[in-house]
Amino acid sequence: MRRVFCLGVSIFLLASVFAQVSIGGAKCVVTGLVYQYDINGNWKENEKINICVDGGVLSETGTTCIETQPVPFIKVQWSEGKTTGKITISSQRGTDNINVNIALPFNPGFIETTNKQIIAYNKLPPSLSCSQATGGNCSPSFSYQWEQSLNKLKWTAINNATERNLSFDTPLTQTTFFRRKVVDSNSQTVAYSNAITVFVTPEIKKK
């Protein structure tokens, strides 16, 4: 019985030592932003900790690794071209790490149709093709809404125009601007495609 008890105490003490260091923060990130990660530990006086970042840099030093006195948090900027990253904290108190997924920047897509179209008065414009939205979140869920404007300042939603591309069922009688609004429901992020102009020639009235 004594051996079992001692073994149990040893395992508990070992687990306690390695549980005395922890790091927490965002696990889904995008490049170009700075993220704060909180560090907790039962530190000794004059103790040093090592902090290393894989896939990014410590924003305050611009380096990937530092040895420092215990700090309550660090700030990390994740690098472009990476899809995963990791932060590791190690000291005499133990070691902990956090793995992150690095999402691509939010790209709302691009209207591939020429920026300038000219149609006759009261005619249907050709369909507008726009590339898929990408990035912005590790697991994005995109929804589309096409918008139109007469002055490129005030935009209104087009009824039932929620697909990737835009097909027209109503002729145009005046020059109009079009763009596609994209919403990522998981991050509640909104972005817009480029805007294109459909020029409408003046009405030709019969004499």
C-alpha positions as CSV (number, residue, x, y, z in Angstrom):
1,M,0.0,0.0,0.0
2,R,2.8,2.4,0.8
3,R,4.4,1.9,-2.6
4,V,1.1,2.6,-4.4
5,F,0.6,5.8,-2.3
6,C,4.1,7.0,-3.0
7,L,3.7,6.4,-6.7
8,G,0.4,8.3,-6.7
9,V,2.0,11.2,-4.9
10,S,4.9,11.3,-7.4
11,I,2.6,11.4,-10.4
12,F,0.5,14.1,-8.8
13,L,3.6,16.3,-8.0
14,L,5.0,15.7,-11.5
15,A,1.7,16.7,-13.1
16,S,1.5,19.8,-10.8
17,V,4.9,21.0,-11.9
18,F,4.0,20.8,-15.6
19,A,0.6,22.3,-15.0
20,Q,2.2,25.5,-13.5
21,V,2.8,27.0,-17.0
22,S,0.0,27.8,-19.4
23,I,-0.6,29.9,-22.5
24,G,-4.0,30.8,-24.0
25,G,-5.3,32.9,-26.9
26,A,-6.7,32.8,-30.4
27,K,-6.3,29.5,-32.3
28,C,-7.7,30.8,-35.6
29,V,-5.8,33.8,-36.8
30,V,-5.2,35.9,-40.0
31,T,-2.0,37.6,-41.1
32,G,-1.5,41.3,-40.7
33,L,-3.1,41.5,-37.3
34,V,-1.4,41.4,-33.8
35,Y,-2.8,38.8,-31.3
36,Q,-2.3,38.8,-27.5
37,Y,-1.6,35.5,-25.8
38,D,-1.9,35.3,-22.0
39,I,0.8,33.5,-19.9
40,N,0.3,32.1,-16.4
41,G,2.8,30.4,-14.1
42,N,3.8,30.0,-10.5
43,W,7.1,31.7,-11.0
44,K,10.1,31.8,-8.7
45,E,12.1,35.0,-8.0
46,N,14.6,35.8,-10.8
47,E,13.3,32.9,-12.9
48,K,13.7,33.0,-16.7
49,I,11.3,31.7,-19.4
50,N,11.8,30.9,-23.0
51,I,9.2,31.9,-25.6
52,C,9.4,30.7,-29.2
53,V,7.0,31.3,-32.1
54,D,6.8,29.1,-35.2
55,G,5.0,30.7,-38.1
56,G,5.2,34.3,-36.8
57,V,7.1,36.8,-34.8
58,L,6.9,38.5,-31.4
59,S,5.6,41.9,-32.4
60,E,7.5,43.8,-29.8
61,T,10.9,42.4,-30.7
62,G,10.4,41.2,-34.3
63,T,12.1,37.9,-33.3
64,T,10.9,34.4,-33.1
65,C,12.5,33.5,-29.7
66,I,13.3,35.3,-26.6
67,E,14.5,34.6,-23.0
68,T,13.0,36.9,-20.5
69,Q,11.7,37.3,-17.0
70,P,8.1,36.0,-16.7
71,V,5.5,38.3,-18.4
72,P,1.7,38.2,-18.2
73,F,1.2,38.2,-22.0
74,I,3.0,38.4,-25.4
75,K,1.8,39.8,-28.7
76,V,2.3,37.8,-31.9
77,Q,2.0,38.7,-35.6
78,W,1.5,35.7,-37.8
79,S,3.4,35.5,-41.1
80,E,2.0,35.4,-44.6
81,G,2.5,32.2,-46.6
82,K,2.0,30.0,-43.5
83,T,-1.1,27.8,-42.7
84,T,-0.2,26.7,-39.2
85,G,1.8,28.2,-36.3
86,K,2.8,27.4,-32.7
87,I,3.9,29.2,-29.5
88,T,6.0,27.3,-26.9
89,I,6.6,28.5,-23.4
90,S,9.3,26.7,-21.3
91,S,10.8,27.3,-17.9
92,Q,11.8,25.5,-14.7
93,R,8.1,25.4,-13.9
94,G,7.3,23.3,-17.0
95,T,6.3,23.7,-20.6
96,D,3.1,24.5,-22.5
97,N,2.3,25.4,-26.1
98,I,-0.6,26.4,-28.3
99,N,-1.2,25.5,-31.9
100,V,-2.9,27.9,-34.3
101,N,-4.4,27.8,-37.8
102,I,-3.5,30.7,-40.0
103,A,-6.2,31.8,-42.4
104,L,-5.6,33.6,-45.7
105,P,-6.6,37.3,-45.8
106,F,-10.3,37.9,-46.6
107,N,-10.6,38.2,-50.4
108,P,-14.2,39.1,-51.4
109,G,-13.6,38.1,-55.0
110,F,-13.2,40.1,-58.2
111,I,-15.8,40.8,-60.9
112,E,-14.0,39.4,-63.9
113,T,-16.3,41.1,-66.5
114,T,-14.7,44.2,-68.1
115,N,-14.9,47.3,-65.9
116,K,-16.9,49.1,-68.6
117,Q,-19.9,47.9,-70.5
118,I,-22.1,49.8,-72.9
119,I,-25.7,48.7,-73.7
120,A,-28.6,50.2,-75.5
121,Y,-31.4,51.9,-73.7
122,N,-33.9,49.5,-72.0
123,K,-31.9,46.4,-72.8
124,L,-30.7,43.6,-70.5
125,P,-27.0,43.8,-69.6
126,P,-24.9,40.6,-70.0
127,S,-24.3,38.5,-66.8
128,L,-21.6,39.6,-64.4
129,S,-19.1,36.9,-63.3
130,C,-17.3,37.2,-60.0
131,S,-14.7,34.9,-58.5
132,Q,-15.3,33.0,-55.2
133,A,-14.6,34.7,-51.9
134,T,-11.8,33.2,-49.9
135,G,-9.9,33.5,-46.6
136,G,-10.8,35.6,-43.6
137,N,-11.4,32.7,-41.3
138,C,-10.2,29.1,-40.7
139,S,-13.7,27.8,-41.6
140,P,-15.5,30.6,-43.5
141,S,-19.1,30.5,-44.4
142,F,-19.8,33.0,-47.2
143,S,-23.1,34.6,-48.3
144,Y,-23.4,36.9,-51.3
145,Q,-25.6,39.9,-52.0
146,W,-25.3,42.0,-55.2
147,E,-25.9,45.7,-54.9
148,Q,-26.4,48.6,-57.4
149,S,-26.0,52.3,-57.3
150,L,-26.6,55.3,-59.6
151,N,-23.8,57.4,-58.1
152,K,-21.4,54.9,-56.4
153,L,-22.2,56.5,-53.1
154,K,-25.6,55.1,-52.1
155,W,-25.9,51.3,-52.7
156,T,-29.1,49.2,-52.6
157,A,-29.5,45.4,-52.6
158,I,-30.9,43.8,-55.7
159,N,-33.8,41.5,-55.0
160,N,-33.0,37.8,-55.2
161,A,-29.4,38.5,-56.3
162,T,-27.6,36.2,-53.8
163,E,-25.6,33.9,-56.1
164,R,-21.9,34.0,-56.9
165,N,-22.7,35.6,-60.3
166,L,-25.4,38.1,-61.4
167,S,-27.9,37.5,-64.1
168,F,-30.2,40.3,-65.1
169,D,-34.0,40.0,-65.6
170,T,-34.8,43.7,-65.7
171,P,-33.6,46.1,-68.6
172,L,-31.6,49.2,-67.6
173,T,-32.7,52.7,-68.6
174,Q,-29.8,54.6,-67.0
175,T,-26.1,54.0,-66.3
176,T,-25.7,51.9,-63.2
177,F,-22.8,50.6,-60.9
178,F,-22.7,47.1,-59.6
179,R,-20.7,45.3,-56.9
180,R,-21.0,42.1,-54.7
181,K,-21.2,42.2,-51.0
182,V,-19.7,39.2,-49.1
183,V,-20.4,38.3,-45.5
184,D,-18.6,35.6,-43.6
185,S,-21.1,34.5,-41.0
186,N,-18.5,32.8,-38.8
187,S,-16.5,35.9,-38.2
188,Q,-19.2,38.5,-39.0
189,T,-16.8,40.1,-41.5
190,V,-18.0,42.1,-44.5
191,A,-16.2,42.9,-47.7
192,Y,-17.0,44.1,-51.2
193,S,-15.8,43.2,-54.7
194,N,-14.7,45.8,-57.2
195,A,-17.4,47.8,-58.7
196,I,-18.2,47.9,-62.5
197,T,-20.1,50.3,-64.6
198,V,-22.8,49.5,-67.1
199,F,-23.3,52.5,-69.4
200,V,-26.7,52.9,-71.0
201,T,-26.9,54.9,-74.2
202,P,-29.6,57.6,-74.4
203,E,-33.0,56.6,-75.6
204,I,-33.5,57.1,-79.3
205,K,-36.9,58.6,-79.8
206,K,-38.7,58.1,-83.1
207,K,-39.6,61.3,-84.9
